[in-house]
């Protein structure tokens, strides 16, 4: 039988000190920002309050990087027995910015860990079968072949909840994307699409969540961080083409809440849900919203034609250069889910609990910016 270990307060990070700064208000009035002034203590929005429910034995595939960090806390607070299945290369728990010592101690004493490689299918089958989990949240599954062994190991599984992606939709001139829209079997997320097909073909109660772009504290994708790096450096922000391309972002805490709402919910049985913010934003608007969130002056935006440049393997902009957004009306109607964070509020939460404290996932890289700006200056 696989050995489950309750994780104590290991690898606890030192507390962070916020970088001094000041805010823009949400009406667009800019307040002077200077590193000489102290930024007031930020009280996180989106406190992890949940309602009580019957305790379940829950397995999260992944759970130590981003989405699972917030989801696992909600589940533990709700009284569930939560086990994270990871390779053990990263600390199983970490204290979140704004989280009290007591809350962190309580969480880390209750979370359990099952160490293994999900691609070791024999180990997955034997270890999961031995533990008999009732609910599985698959946060990091990318291929259908990685999911089948889990289903084989748990024939009495009550619900399989899958993190898919809105990237499975076929590109269309008619937006927003609805859950019933055509999908693209050649998309880079085709593995997630094949996983959804597998779930539909098996005798299992499943729910699939399709986020659009996710943002928030600990985000390992350069979404808001890409803008924050440039704003902090006082650099222009290069945005492809007109900057009027419309996209959509959803806060990670709202996403975690959605994952909770589908648990044991009959309305979520064998259903797909788009999850994101309920408003859309242009690329230019996103740059301005990031500036407001971090208390920076309104940015200088440079538009460029990507076809005029060869960036090699480097990615010059973190979003797909097209309109890309989805309807969340189904989740609002069936799950009663209303996003807690507006875009600027959510970006402010992300900035204050992460980048504004001096933490980020990737170092600033302005190489492609300099190529764009160099050509723009010569043209001008």
Residue pairs with C-beta under 8 A, 6 or more apart in sequence:
1 127
1 130
1 131
2 114
2 116
2 126
2 127
2 130
2 131
4 83
4 112
4 113
4 114
4 131
5 112
5 113
6 109
6 110
6 111
6 112
7 92
7 93
7 108
7 109
7 111
7 112
7 113
8 108
8 109
9 93
9 104
9 105
9 108
9 109
10 91
10 92
10 93
10 108
11 91
11 92
11 93
11 94
12 93
12 94
12 95
12 104
13 94
13 95
16 97
16 357
16 358
16 359
17 357
17 358
18 39
18 41
18 42
18 352
18 356
18 357
19 35
19 39
19 356
19 357
19 358
20 35
20 36
20 37
20 38
20 39
21 33
21 34
21 35
21 37
21 39
21 294
21 295
21 356
22 31
22 32
22 33
22 34
22 37
22 39
22 295
23 31
23 39
23 292
23 295
23 348
24 30
24 31
24 291
24 292
24 293
24 295
24 296
25 31
25 292
26 292
26 344
26 345
28 292
28 298
30 297
30 298
31 295
33 295
33 296
33 297
39 295
39 352
39 356
42 98
42 352
42 353
42 356
43 98
44 97
44 98
44 349
44 352
44 353
45 340
45 341
45 345
45 349
46 251
46 253
46 254
46 340
46 341
46 349
48 70
48 73
48 74
48 77
48 253
49 77
50 74
50 77
50 78
50 260
51 78
52 78
52 79
53 78
53 79
53 263
53 264
55 79
55 80
55 81
56 80
56 81
56 134
56 135
56 158
56 263
56 264
57 80
57 81
57 83
57 131
57 132
57 133
57 134
57 135
58 75
58 80
58 81
58 82
58 83
58 133
58 134
58 135
58 136
58 137
59 83
59 85
59 114
59 128
59 131
59 133
59 135
59 136
59 137
60 68
60 71
60 72
60 75
60 82
60 83
60 84
60 85
60 136
60 137
60 139
61 85
61 118
61 136
61 137
61 138
61 139
61 140
61 141
61 150
62 68
62 84
62 85
62 86
62 138
62 139
62 140
63 69
63 71
63 72
63 84
63 85
63 86
63 137
63 139
64 84
64 86
64 90
64 91
64 92
64 93
64 94
65 90
65 218
65 220
66 214
66 216
66 218
66 219
66 220
66 252
67 139
67 163
67 214
67 252
67 255
67 256
67 259
68 84
68 137
68 139
68 140
69 94
69 96
69 218
70 216
70 252
70 253
70 255
70 256
71 137
71 139
71 256
71 259
71 260
72 82
72 84
72 107
72 111
73 96
73 107
73 256
74 256
74 257
74 259
74 260
75 82
75 260
76 82
76 106
76 107
76 110
76 111
78 260
80 135
81 112
82 110
82 111
82 112
83 111
83 112
83 113
83 114
83 131
83 133
84 92
84 111
84 112
84 113
84 114
85 114
85 116
85 118
86 92
86 113
86 114
86 115
87 115
87 116
87 117
88 113
88 115
92 108
92 111
92 113
93 104
93 107
93 108
93 111
95 101
95 104
96 104
96 217
96 218
96 353
97 217
97 352
97 353
97 354
97 357
97 359
98 353
114 127
114 131
116 123
116 124
116 127
117 123
118 124
118 140
118 141
118 146
119 146
121 149
124 149
124 150
124 153
125 149
125 152
125 153
126 153
127 153
128 150
128 153
128 154
129 153
129 154
132 154
132 156
133 154
133 157
134 156
134 157
134 158
134 159
135 157
135 158
135 159
135 160
135 161
135 263
136 150
136 154
136 157
136 159
136 160
136 161
137 161
137 163
137 259
138 147
138 150
138 160
138 161
138 162
138 163
139 163
140 163
141 147
141 162
141 163
141 192
141 195
142 191
142 192
142 195
143 191
143 194
143 195
144 191
144 194
144 195
144 197
144 198
146 195
147 160
147 162
147 195
147 198
147 199
148 198
150 160
151 157
151 160
151 198
151 202
151 204
157 204
157 205
158 205
158 264
159 205
159 206
159 207
159 263
159 264
159 269
160 199
160 204
160 205
160 206
160 207
161 206
161 207
161 208
161 209
161 259
161 262
161 263
162 192
162 195
162 196
162 199
162 206
162 207
162 208
162 209
163 209
163 211
163 259
164 189
164 192
164 193
164 195
164 196
164 208
164 209
164 210
164 272
165 189
165 192
165 210
165 211
166 177
166 210
166 211
166 212
166 274
166 276
166 324
166 326
167 187
167 188
167 189
167 192
168 183
168 184
168 187
168 189
168 190
168 192
168 193
168 196
168 210
169 177
169 181
169 182
169 183
169 184
169 187
169 326
170 181
170 182
170 183
170 184
170 187
171 184
171 322
172 181
172 182
175 246
175 323
175 324
175 325
176 248
176 280
176 325
176 326
176 327
177 274
177 325
177 326
177 327
178 274
178 326
178 327
178 330
179 210
179 271
179 272
179 273
179 274
179 330
183 193
184 190
184 193
185 193
187 193
196 208
196 272
199 206
199 208
200 206
200 270
205 269
205 270
206 269
206 270
207 262
207 265
207 268
207 269
207 270
207 271
207 272
207 273
208 271
208 272
208 273
209 255
209 258
209 259
209 262
209 272
209 273
209 275
210 272
210 273
210 274
210 275
210 326
211 250
211 255
211 274
211 275
211 276
212 247
212 248
212 249
212 250
212 274
212 275
212 276
212 324
212 325
212 326
213 223
213 247
213 248
213 249
213 250
213 276
213 319
214 221
214 223
214 249
214 250
214 251
214 252
214 255
215 223
215 224
215 249
215 250
215 251
215 252
215 346
215 347
215 350
216 251
216 252
216 253
216 346
216 349
216 350
217 252
217 349
217 350
217 353
217 354
218 252
218 354
219 225
219 252
219 350
219 354
219 361
220 361
221 318
222 318
222 361
222 362
223 249
223 318
223 319
224 290
224 293
224 347
224 350
224 351
224 355
225 355
225 360
225 361
225 362
226 317
226 318
227 237
227 286
227 287
227 290
227 291
228 290
228 294
228 351
228 355
228 360
229 360
229 364
230 236
230 237
230 299
230 364
230 366
230 369
231 237
231 290
231 291
231 294
231 296
231 299
232 294
232 296
232 355
233 364
233 366
235 366
235 369
236 299
236 300
236 301
236 302
236 369
236 373
237 287
237 299
237 300
237 301
237 302
238 301
238 302
238 303
238 304
238 316
238 317
238 368
238 369
238 372
238 373
239 283
239 284
239 287
239 301
239 302
239 303
239 304
239 317
240 283
240 303
240 304
240 305
240 306
240 316
240 317
240 321
241 303
241 304
241 305
241 306
241 321
242 303
243 282
243 283
243 284
243 287
243 301
243 303
244 282
244 283
244 284
245 282
245 283
245 319
245 321
245 322
245 323
245 324
246 280
246 281
246 282
246 323
246 324
246 325
247 280
247 281
247 282
247 283
247 286
247 319
247 323
247 324
247 325
248 276
248 277
248 279
248 280
248 281
248 324
248 325
248 326
249 276
249 277
249 281
249 286
249 343
249 346
250 275
250 276
250 277
250 339
251 277
251 339
251 340
251 341
251 346
251 349
251 350
253 340
253 341
253 349
254 275
254 277
254 337
254 339
254 340
254 341
254 346
255 275
257 337
257 340
258 273
258 275
258 331
258 335
258 337
261 268
261 331
261 335
261 336
261 337
262 268
262 271
262 273
262 335
265 335
267 334
267 335
268 334
268 335
271 330
271 334
273 328
273 330
273 331
273 334
273 335
274 326
274 327
274 328
274 330
274 331
275 328
275 331
275 337
276 325
276 326
276 328
276 339
277 328
277 339
277 341
277 342
277 343
277 346
278 328
278 332
278 338
278 339
279 342
279 343
280 325
281 289
281 343
283 319
284 301
286 343
287 299
287 301
288 298
288 299
289 343
289 344
289 347
290 296
290 299
290 347
290 351
291 297
291 298
291 299
292 344
292 347
292 348
293 344
293 347
293 348
293 350
293 351
294 347
294 348
294 351
294 355
294 356
302 372
302 373
302 376
304 372
304 375
304 376
306 316
306 317
306 321
308 375
309 316
309 368
309 371
309 372
309 375
311 368
311 371
314 365
314 367
314 368
315 368
316 368
316 369
316 372
328 337
328 339
331 337
332 338
341 349
354 360
